[in-house]
Amino acid sequence: MGSKTRSAGRFGVRYGKTIRKKIITIEEKQRAKQRCPFCKKLTAKRMSMGIFRCKKCNTKFTAKAYTVE
């Protein structure tokens, strides 16, 4: 099991492989550090849906639900 399940391992065998795979890709994107549009550094973290905060310039901004793109 271990590394194959990643964050979707909490669902066990429920919901099917493709759904769990989609959840893994979404959660990896949303938990990764994002590029701040103001200072251009990879220091922005997702606070909640669509709200990000840069740790370097301390700005709070909105973007897409999971990523800044």
MODELLER restraints for C-alpha pairs under 7 A, 6 or more apart:
rsr = mdl.restraints
at = mdl.atoms
rsr.add(forms.Gaussian(group=physical.xy_distance, feature=features.Distance(at['CA:7:A'], at['CA:24:A']), mean=6.06, stdev=0.5))
rsr.add(forms.Gaussian(group=physical.xy_distance, feature=features.Distance(at['CA:8:A'], at['CA:20:A']), mean=5.66, stdev=0.5))
rsr.add(forms.Gaussian(group=physical.xy_distance, feature=features.Distance(at['CA:8:A'], at['CA:23:A']), mean=6.56, stdev=0.5))
rsr.add(forms.Gaussian(group=physical.xy_distance, feature=features.Distance(at['CA:8:A'], at['CA:24:A']), mean=5.96, stdev=0.5))
rsr.add(forms.Gaussian(group=physical.xy_distance, feature=features.Distance(at['CA:29:A'], at['CA:66:A']), mean=6.63, stdev=0.5))
rsr.add(forms.Gaussian(group=physical.xy_distance, feature=features.Distance(at['CA:29:A'], at['CA:67:A']), mean=6.60, stdev=0.5))
rsr.add(forms.Gaussian(group=physical.xy_distance, feature=features.Distance(at['CA:30:A'], at['CA:46:A']), mean=6.68, stdev=0.5))
rsr.add(forms.Gaussian(group=physical.xy_distance, feature=features.Distance(at['CA:30:A'], at['CA:66:A']), mean=4.68, stdev=0.5))
rsr.add(forms.Gaussian(group=physical.xy_distance, feature=features.Distance(at['CA:30:A'], at['CA:67:A']), mean=5.91, stdev=0.5))
rsr.add(forms.Gaussian(group=physical.xy_distance, feature=features.Distance(at['CA:31:A'], at['CA:46:A']), mean=6.96, stdev=0.5))
rsr.add(forms.Gaussian(group=physical.xy_distance, feature=features.Distance(at['CA:33:A'], at['CA:42:A']), mean=5.90, stdev=0.5))
rsr.add(forms.Gaussian(group=physical.xy_distance, feature=features.Distance(at['CA:33:A'], at['CA:43:A']), mean=5.84, stdev=0.5))
rsr.add(forms.Gaussian(group=physical.xy_distance, feature=features.Distance(at['CA:33:A'], at['CA:44:A']), mean=5.64, stdev=0.5))
rsr.add(forms.Gaussian(group=physical.xy_distance, feature=features.Distance(at['CA:33:A'], at['CA:45:A']), mean=5.38, stdev=0.5))
rsr.add(forms.Gaussian(group=physical.xy_distance, feature=features.Distance(at['CA:34:A'], at['CA:42:A']), mean=5.30, stdev=0.5))
rsr.add(forms.Gaussian(group=physical.xy_distance, feature=features.Distance(at['CA:34:A'], at['CA:43:A']), mean=6.20, stdev=0.5))
rsr.add(forms.Gaussian(group=physical.xy_distance, feature=features.Distance(at['CA:34:A'], at['CA:44:A']), mean=4.90, stdev=0.5))
rsr.add(forms.Gaussian(group=physical.xy_distance, feature=features.Distance(at['CA:34:A'], at['CA:45:A']), mean=6.19, stdev=0.5))
rsr.add(forms.Gaussian(group=physical.xy_distance, feature=features.Distance(at['CA:34:A'], at['CA:67:A']), mean=6.98, stdev=0.5))
rsr.add(forms.Gaussian(group=physical.xy_distance, feature=features.Distance(at['CA:34:A'], at['CA:68:A']), mean=6.35, stdev=0.5))
rsr.add(forms.Gaussian(group=physical.xy_distance, feature=features.Distance(at['CA:35:A'], at['CA:41:A']), mean=5.34, stdev=0.5))
rsr.add(forms.Gaussian(group=physical.xy_distance, feature=features.Distance(at['CA:35:A'], at['CA:42:A']), mean=4.27, stdev=0.5))
rsr.add(forms.Gaussian(group=physical.xy_distance, feature=features.Distance(at['CA:35:A'], at['CA:43:A']), mean=6.31, stdev=0.5))
rsr.add(forms.Gaussian(group=physical.xy_distance, feature=features.Distance(at['CA:35:A'], at['CA:44:A']), mean=5.94, stdev=0.5))
rsr.add(forms.Gaussian(group=physical.xy_distance, feature=features.Distance(at['CA:36:A'], at['CA:42:A']), mean=6.30, stdev=0.5))
rsr.add(forms.Gaussian(group=physical.xy_distance, feature=features.Distance(at['CA:36:A'], at['CA:43:A']), mean=6.55, stdev=0.5))
rsr.add(forms.Gaussian(group=physical.xy_distance, feature=features.Distance(at['CA:36:A'], at['CA:44:A']), mean=5.46, stdev=0.5))
rsr.add(forms.Gaussian(group=physical.xy_distance, feature=features.Distance(at['CA:36:A'], at['CA:54:A']), mean=6.19, stdev=0.5))
rsr.add(forms.Gaussian(group=physical.xy_distance, feature=features.Distance(at['CA:39:A'], at['CA:57:A']), mean=6.78, stdev=0.5))
rsr.add(forms.Gaussian(group=physical.xy_distance, feature=features.Distance(at['CA:43:A'], at['CA:54:A']), mean=5.46, stdev=0.5))
rsr.add(forms.Gaussian(group=physical.xy_distance, feature=features.Distance(at['CA:43:A'], at['CA:55:A']), mean=5.62, stdev=0.5))
rsr.add(forms.Gaussian(group=physical.xy_distance, feature=features.Distance(at['CA:43:A'], at['CA:56:A']), mean=6.38, stdev=0.5))
rsr.add(forms.Gaussian(group=physical.xy_distance, feature=features.Distance(at['CA:44:A'], at['CA:52:A']), mean=6.20, stdev=0.5))
rsr.add(forms.Gaussian(group=physical.xy_distance, feature=features.Distance(at['CA:44:A'], at['CA:53:A']), mean=5.26, stdev=0.5))
rsr.add(forms.Gaussian(group=physical.xy_distance, feature=features.Distance(at['CA:44:A'], at['CA:54:A']), mean=3.96, stdev=0.5))
rsr.add(forms.Gaussian(group=physical.xy_distance, feature=features.Distance(at['CA:44:A'], at['CA:55:A']), mean=6.15, stdev=0.5))
rsr.add(forms.Gaussian(group=physical.xy_distance, feature=features.Distance(at['CA:45:A'], at['CA:52:A']), mean=5.52, stdev=0.5))
rsr.add(forms.Gaussian(group=physical.xy_distance, feature=features.Distance(at['CA:45:A'], at['CA:53:A']), mean=5.60, stdev=0.5))
rsr.add(forms.Gaussian(group=physical.xy_distance, feature=features.Distance(at['CA:45:A'], at['CA:54:A']), mean=6.42, stdev=0.5))
rsr.add(forms.Gaussian(group=physical.xy_distance, feature=features.Distance(at['CA:46:A'], at['CA:52:A']), mean=4.41, stdev=0.5))
rsr.add(forms.Gaussian(group=physical.xy_distance, feature=features.Distance(at['CA:46:A'], at['CA:53:A']), mean=6.59, stdev=0.5))
rsr.add(forms.Gaussian(group=physical.xy_distance, feature=features.Distance(at['CA:47:A'], at['CA:53:A']), mean=6.72, stdev=0.5))
rsr.add(forms.Gaussian(group=physical.xy_distance, feature=features.Distance(at['CA:49:A'], at['CA:65:A']), mean=5.05, stdev=0.5))
rsr.add(forms.Gaussian(group=physical.xy_distance, feature=features.Distance(at['CA:49:A'], at['CA:66:A']), mean=6.79, stdev=0.5))
rsr.add(forms.Gaussian(group=physical.xy_distance, feature=features.Distance(at['CA:50:A'], at['CA:62:A']), mean=5.39, stdev=0.5))
rsr.add(forms.Gaussian(group=physical.xy_distance, feature=features.Distance(at['CA:50:A'], at['CA:63:A']), mean=5.15, stdev=0.5))
rsr.add(forms.Gaussian(group=physical.xy_distance, feature=features.Distance(at['CA:50:A'], at['CA:64:A']), mean=5.19, stdev=0.5))
rsr.add(forms.Gaussian(group=physical.xy_distance, feature=features.Distance(at['CA:50:A'], at['CA:65:A']), mean=4.09, stdev=0.5))
rsr.add(forms.Gaussian(group=physical.xy_distance, feature=features.Distance(at['CA:50:A'], at['CA:66:A']), mean=6.45, stdev=0.5))
rsr.add(forms.Gaussian(group=physical.xy_distance, feature=features.Distance(at['CA:51:A'], at['CA:61:A']), mean=5.91, stdev=0.5))
rsr.add(forms.Gaussian(group=physical.xy_distance, feature=features.Distance(at['CA:51:A'], at['CA:62:A']), mean=4.63, stdev=0.5))
rsr.add(forms.Gaussian(group=physical.xy_distance, feature=features.Distance(at['CA:51:A'], at['CA:63:A']), mean=6.51, stdev=0.5))
rsr.add(forms.Gaussian(group=physical.xy_distance, feature=features.Distance(at['CA:52:A'], at['CA:60:A']), mean=5.77, stdev=0.5))
rsr.add(forms.Gaussian(group=physical.xy_distance, feature=features.Distance(at['CA:52:A'], at['CA:61:A']), mean=5.45, stdev=0.5))
rsr.add(forms.Gaussian(group=physical.xy_distance, feature=features.Distance(at['CA:52:A'], at['CA:62:A']), mean=6.02, stdev=0.5))
rsr.add(forms.Gaussian(group=physical.xy_distance, feature=features.Distance(at['CA:53:A'], at['CA:59:A']), mean=5.67, stdev=0.5))
rsr.add(forms.Gaussian(group=physical.xy_distance, feature=features.Distance(at['CA:53:A'], at['CA:60:A']), mean=4.38, stdev=0.5))
rsr.add(forms.Gaussian(group=physical.xy_distance, feature=features.Distance(at['CA:53:A'], at['CA:61:A']), mean=6.36, stdev=0.5))
rsr.add(forms.Gaussian(group=physical.xy_distance, feature=features.Distance(at['CA:54:A'], at['CA:60:A']), mean=6.55, stdev=0.5))
